[in-house]
Amino acid sequence: MAETGDGKKEEADYKRLHSFPLIRHTDMPEEMRVETMELCVTACEKFATNNESAAKMIKETMDKKFGSSWHVVIGEGFGFEVTHEVKNLLYMFFGGSLAVCVWKCS
Amino acid sequence: MPVPQKTGAAKAKQGPNSLPKATASKGTKAASKKKDDEDGADLGEGGEDWTQGKTLVKPPDQLDLTEAELKEEFTRILTANNPHAPQNIVRYSFKERSYKAVSSVDQLAVHFVLDGNLLHRDSDEARRQRAKQGLPEENPMDAAVETDEEKTETPAAEAEEEAGEEGGAEERPDSVEVKGGGQKAANQFNFSERASQTLNNPLRERECQTEPPPCANFSATANQWEIYDAYLEELHKQEKIKEKQKALPTKKDEDKGKKKMMMVEMQSDDISKVSKAAKIVERMVNQNTFDDIAQDFKYFEDASDEFRDQEGTLLPLWKFQYDKAKRLAVTALCWNENNRDLFAVGLGSYDFTKQGRGMLLFYSLKNPTYPECTYHTTTGLMCLDIHPKLPHLVAVGFYDGCVGVYSLKEEGTQPIYKSTAKSGKHTDPVWQVRWQGDDMDHNHNFFSVSSDGRVVSWTLVKNELVYTDIIKLSLEGSPSDGTEGMQLPTMACGTSFDFHKQIDYLFLVGTEEGKIHKCSKAYSSQFLQTYDAHNMAVDAVKWNHFHPKVFISCSSDWTVKIWDHTIDTPMFTFDLNSAVGDVAWSPYSSTVFAAVTSDGRVHVFDLSINKYEAICQQPVVAKKKTKLTHIQFNPEHPIVIVGDDRGYVNSLKLSPNLRKKPKVSRPRPKGTHNGSAVHSPFGPSMIFLFFFISFFCRHSYIPIIT
């Protein structure tokens, strides 16, 4: 029991510590990067249980803000190889278990 | 005009024919219908009558006329007037109660009237007729045609009409076809279709393509362990940064000076890194360029000294110059005590008429081509002093009477402290400044002397300079001596001063009048002693580094004098045949001093070798006109720097004969002379003292009481 308790505590700790957004790779300009990151965080928090809705929200908002043909992938595990327009890619982790990849390619 | 008349006649003749023609055509029609078996094609064509008319069918009632009668011309004139109209119509006018002739007569004559019997087939009348005859509505066109024909023909001819239906039917299909097309021609009898086509412009193809937006590929794999690892790494990083930030403030508390350095290092961006590298490269280049000079500086010893019998030479080394300082005179020189290759140069002007900007430069022996540091000032710099313990602090005095303190650590080109008119600045040029030890509250302070006759102590308190007048130099020996008639206390003009090396309250002030006053910080209104030293302004006065009683003074009256401060008259007087700008004791021997004169020569004396003449007299500037203004010994190396009035600073190496250290091993005679009562910690100074004393005794310049 103690071990499981510890495990739970650790997990909670991990969740708490790793809740911040962590940008893994981006070539966006500063302003755009911050905006996109905030948008991703908002979407993931709003649709915490539904990645599809979150991705949809991000995509639609990005289309509106920065012109069309944005693509969004959200998931806990996936691999990808994409072609993107330069200065239009953001790959980040969020919440300790989610990976979000946002890119533009028209 | 016979032709138109003929036609006119012809028309006139045919005119009567036209009336019966309609009936005649009906007649012919009727006749033709009777014989339509023989010649069906010709039937119903009105045009046939005209073509056949050419075969002169004479009406039966035509007159037979002879040829002559036919050729007879009847001339008729056609007028618009009606010849049958009555000309004399009168009407009764009730108004005037008389008959009056009517002027306007109706000229219109009607020859033929035919009432039309055509109906529009859409009109009510036509519909009514159709209804009456029981014709179907579907074929309104036929009906219309029929009704038309019926109208034209008399009802009596209806029977005949039925018989002629065949002939009518021949025409009808055509008309039905034309009309059945649905197009209603504007004019069904006379129209023509014309088509034309304009030339089409030639087409040309042109295409272009924009560059596609630049794309890049990116691939990655996201899974739980990678995400976890990334987060862990980031957390570690953050912790490290936090530790650093924690470490910084503790250091800050420890040492303020270090903190500043750290901050500077932290803030240093790429450019400053480059500048550091550039500086190193500059030094290396200079080292290469001036390699021979550096070799001379380090190793060259004038071998000829051995054969020259005590005399020595000066070897010119680097020449320090700065383009922007060319027209200024060197007004002050000072070595940095900590970094002994570094010295400060004050630039200004001694000429009253040519006052202007000034400059403070810092040169290193390692780079003679360009100053390490420059400060531009709006007024000429007259003196400077580097703080002996805090070498970044430089006190300066200006021609306009201001004093200031520059800090080499601070960014910016302005002094960190500067006196203002409010805070007791001098009213005349400041001739000398000198740092003193910190006061009771550990505030840095320095002294200054100016032509306005004040010796002022300046204390650096937080961000301002606090001043204290130490002494005011009155013109007479002591301030109390002023005659009663003089209301204004006339001030002596201080030009130089020097503090005693050991007795910290004691100091000497040289004045423009040629007097030297020995003063104490304790007595602000009295001099301890006044020496009637020179006939002109005292340019420098300096205590010996080793002997506590001896000081030296120089003046524009060509002389350098050496004094014992307890004695009113000089012990030595040297005439250098030119105005003496500056004099300096050597740091390595109590008996060696050097002086510069305005004829461009440097004089080096060693009293232990020659008490009467210089052991080296050497012109060091190329042009005769150049005046030397200042000289300073390097505290460590055997070189002196001399400044001239063109802004150049020359460094000279002293040959071995000029830097002989006094022999230490002379046994001390015990308790015979009063001089021995002073137990100086400096070996050389003792020897110097013995020299003096024996010298004095032998020549009895001054009475010595033992």
Contacts between the chains, C-beta under 8 A, distances in Angstrom:
chain1	res1	chain2	res2	distance
A	14	B	228	8.0
A	17	B	231	7.4
A	17	B	235	6.2
A	18	B	228	7.7
A	18	B	231	4.3
A	18	B	235	7.8
A	22	B	230	5.9
A	22	B	231	6.1
A	22	B	234	5.5
A	24	B	220	7.2
A	24	B	230	6.2
A	25	B	218	6.8
A	25	B	220	6.9
A	27	B	216	7.5
A	75	B	222	6.8
A	76	B	222	7.6
A	76	B	223	7.5
A	76	B	224	6.3
A	77	B	222	6.1
A	77	B	223	4.0
A	77	B	224	6.3
A	78	B	221	7.5
A	78	B	222	5.5
A	78	B	223	7.8
A	79	B	219	7.5
A	79	B	220	7.3
A	79	B	221	4.0
A	79	B	222	7.3
A	80	B	219	6.2
A	80	B	220	6.7
A	80	B	221	7.7
A	80	B	222	7.9
A	81	B	217	6.6
A	81	B	218	7.4
A	81	B	219	3.5
A	82	B	217	7.1
A	82	B	218	5.8
A	82	B	219	7.1
A	83	B	215	5.1
A	83	B	216	7.3
A	83	B	217	5.3
A	84	B	215	6.4
A	84	B	216	6.2
A	84	B	217	7.7
A	84	B	218	6.1
A	85	B	213	4.7
A	85	B	214	6.9
A	85	B	215	5.6
A	85	B	216	7.9
A	86	B	213	7.6
A	86	B	214	4.7
A	86	B	215	6.6
A	86	B	216	5.0
A	89	B	216	7.5
A	89	B	218	5.6
A	91	B	218	7.1
A	91	B	220	6.0
A	93	B	222	7.6
A	93	B	227	4.8
A	93	B	230	5.8
A	93	B	231	6.8
A	96	B	227	6.9
A	96	B	228	7.5
A	96	B	231	6.3
A	97	B	224	6.2
A	97	B	227	6.2
A	98	B	227	7.7
A	99	B	222	3.2
A	99	B	227	6.1
A	101	B	220	7.5
A	101	B	222	7.4
A	103	B	218	7.2
A	105	B	215	6.9
A	106	B	213	7.7
